[in-house]
Amino acid sequence: MKKKKRKKKTSKVNRINQFLEMPEELTSNKPKITILGFDELVIENYKNIIEYEELFIKVNTFIGTIDINGFNLNLMQMNKDDLMINRKD
């Protein structure tokens, strides 16, 4: 019996994205976390907020949860794609 070699299947979407050199953040559900200095944090590609308190924020993403601990945390901006957290003065 001969064994057939299986080729790795890449989806059409992945091949198109590679050809167009699209950033992975745009085409996948992986979260992107950007820290802006000591006072601001931006999370892209999130699902929802699980918990929100002044000392603790828990964010649900497509690959798991993100826990943010700090003092005087403030949810500054939120839309369907990203949220911005900063420190209250």
C-alpha positions as CSV (number, residue, x, y, z in Angstrom):
1,M,0.0,0.0,0.0
2,K,1.3,3.4,-0.9
3,K,1.1,6.3,1.4
4,K,-0.1,9.5,-0.1
5,K,1.7,12.6,0.9
6,R,-0.6,15.2,2.2
7,K,0.1,18.8,1.3
8,K,-0.5,21.4,3.9
9,K,-3.8,23.1,3.1
10,T,-3.8,26.8,3.3
11,S,-7.1,28.5,2.9
12,K,-7.7,30.9,0.1
13,V,-8.1,33.7,2.5
14,N,-4.6,33.0,4.0
15,R,-3.0,32.9,0.6
16,I,-4.7,36.2,-0.5
17,N,-3.6,37.8,2.8
18,Q,0.0,36.7,2.3
19,F,0.0,37.9,-1.3
20,L,-1.4,41.3,-0.3
21,E,0.9,41.4,2.7
22,M,-2.0,42.2,5.1
23,P,-1.1,42.5,8.8
24,E,-2.1,39.5,10.8
25,E,-4.1,41.7,13.2
26,L,-6.6,42.6,10.5
27,T,-7.3,39.1,9.4
28,S,-7.2,37.1,12.6
29,N,-9.0,37.4,15.9
30,K,-5.8,37.6,17.9
31,P,-5.9,40.6,20.3
32,K,-3.3,43.4,19.9
33,I,-2.3,45.2,23.1
34,T,-0.6,48.6,22.9
35,I,0.8,50.3,25.9
36,L,1.1,54.1,25.6
37,G,3.4,55.3,28.3
38,F,2.4,54.7,31.9
39,D,-1.1,55.9,31.7
40,E,-2.8,54.4,28.6
41,L,-3.5,50.9,27.2
42,V,-5.3,50.0,24.0
43,I,-6.7,46.5,23.3
44,E,-7.8,45.6,19.8
45,N,-9.9,42.6,18.8
46,Y,-11.7,42.0,22.0
47,K,-15.1,40.3,22.6
48,N,-16.5,41.9,25.7
49,I,-15.7,43.2,29.2
50,I,-16.3,40.6,31.9
51,E,-15.5,42.8,34.9
52,Y,-14.9,46.5,35.4
53,E,-13.8,48.1,38.7
54,E,-11.5,51.0,39.6
55,L,-8.7,48.6,40.5
56,F,-9.4,45.7,38.1
57,I,-10.6,45.2,34.5
58,K,-11.1,41.8,33.0
59,V,-11.5,41.6,29.2
60,N,-12.6,38.6,27.2
61,T,-10.8,38.0,23.8
62,F,-11.1,35.3,21.2
63,I,-8.1,33.4,22.6
64,G,-8.6,34.0,26.3
65,T,-9.0,36.6,29.0
66,I,-6.8,39.7,29.7
67,D,-6.6,40.9,33.4
68,I,-5.5,44.4,34.0
69,N,-4.7,45.5,37.5
70,G,-4.0,49.1,38.6
71,F,-5.2,52.1,40.6
72,N,-7.9,54.5,39.4
73,L,-8.5,52.6,36.1
74,N,-10.9,54.3,33.7
75,L,-12.5,53.0,30.5
76,M,-11.9,56.0,28.3
77,Q,-13.1,54.9,24.9
78,M,-14.9,51.7,23.7
79,N,-16.2,50.7,20.3
80,K,-16.8,47.4,18.5
81,D,-13.1,46.8,17.6
82,D,-11.0,48.3,20.4
83,L,-11.1,49.8,23.8
84,M,-8.8,52.4,25.6
85,I,-8.1,52.2,29.3
86,N,-6.4,55.1,31.1
87,R,-5.6,56.2,34.6
88,K,-7.8,58.8,36.3
89,D,-6.1,61.8,37.6
